[in-house]
Amino acid sequence: MSTLENEIKVLIIEALGLEDITPADIDDNAELFGDGLGLDSVDALELGLALQKRYGITIDPETRNMRSHFATVANLSQFVSAQRSA
């Protein structure tokens, strides 16, 4: 697991107030929404704000493939890395 992926897992847990879940409980490639971790659209907004604040990135909801960027921790990690280096 990369450092960024672990940081994102901790951020998800803290920002969304997920109790009884540790970073090790979240699979890098498991779906975050729906049948996976069970996050919803409100969680997506809160997570987006937390990512912007923590990493100083800009998230435009009109960005193409935004849903796929937020699908898994691995995808989020790649998205954040790309945004930070842009």
C-alpha positions as CSV (number, residue, x, y, z in Angstrom):
1,M,0.0,0.0,0.0
2,S,1.4,3.4,-0.9
3,T,1.7,6.2,1.6
4,L,-0.9,8.3,-0.3
5,E,-3.4,5.5,-0.4
6,N,-3.0,5.0,3.3
7,E,-3.4,8.8,3.9
8,I,-6.6,8.8,1.8
9,K,-8.0,5.9,3.8
10,V,-7.4,7.7,7.0
11,L,-8.9,10.9,5.5
12,I,-12.0,8.9,4.5
13,I,-12.4,7.5,8.0
14,E,-11.8,10.9,9.7
15,A,-13.8,13.1,7.3
16,L,-16.8,10.8,7.2
17,G,-16.7,9.8,10.9
18,L,-16.6,6.1,10.1
19,E,-16.5,4.2,13.4
20,D,-15.1,0.7,13.8
21,I,-13.2,0.9,10.5
22,T,-9.4,1.0,10.2
23,P,-7.4,1.8,7.0
24,A,-6.6,-1.9,6.8
25,D,-10.3,-2.7,6.5
26,I,-10.5,-0.7,3.2
27,D,-9.3,-2.5,0.2
28,D,-7.5,-0.2,-2.3
29,N,-9.6,-1.6,-5.2
30,A,-12.9,-2.1,-3.4
31,E,-15.8,0.2,-4.5
32,L,-16.3,3.1,-2.1
33,F,-19.9,3.7,-3.1
34,G,-23.0,1.4,-3.2
35,D,-22.3,-2.2,-2.3
36,G,-18.6,-1.5,-1.4
37,L,-17.9,0.7,1.5
38,G,-21.5,2.0,1.2
39,L,-20.7,5.7,0.8
40,D,-23.4,8.0,-0.8
41,S,-23.5,11.3,-2.6
42,V,-23.3,13.4,0.6
43,D,-20.2,11.4,1.6
44,A,-18.7,12.2,-1.9
45,L,-19.2,15.9,-1.3
46,E,-17.6,15.8,2.1
47,L,-14.7,13.6,0.9
48,G,-14.2,16.0,-2.1
49,L,-13.9,19.0,0.3
50,A,-11.6,17.1,2.6
51,L,-9.3,16.1,-0.3
52,Q,-9.2,19.7,-1.5
53,K,-8.4,21.0,1.9
54,R,-5.7,18.4,2.7
55,Y,-3.9,18.3,-0.6
56,G,-4.6,21.8,-2.0
57,I,-6.2,20.5,-5.1
58,T,-9.2,21.7,-7.1
59,I,-12.0,19.3,-7.9
60,D,-14.3,20.5,-10.6
61,P,-17.6,18.4,-10.5
62,E,-17.8,18.9,-14.3
63,T,-14.5,17.0,-14.8
64,R,-15.0,14.1,-17.1
65,N,-14.9,10.7,-15.4
66,M,-15.2,12.2,-11.9
67,R,-17.3,9.2,-10.8
68,S,-14.5,6.8,-11.8
69,H,-11.9,8.9,-10.0
70,F,-13.9,8.5,-6.8
71,A,-14.7,4.8,-7.3
72,T,-11.8,3.3,-5.3
73,V,-9.0,4.4,-3.1
74,A,-6.5,3.4,-5.8
75,N,-8.3,5.6,-8.3
76,L,-8.5,8.5,-5.8
77,S,-4.8,8.1,-5.2
78,Q,-4.0,8.4,-8.9
79,F,-6.3,11.4,-9.3
80,V,-4.8,13.2,-6.3
81,S,-1.3,12.6,-7.6
82,A,-2.2,13.9,-11.0
83,Q,-3.8,17.0,-9.6
84,R,-0.9,17.7,-7.3
85,S,1.6,17.5,-10.1
86,A,-0.6,19.6,-12.6
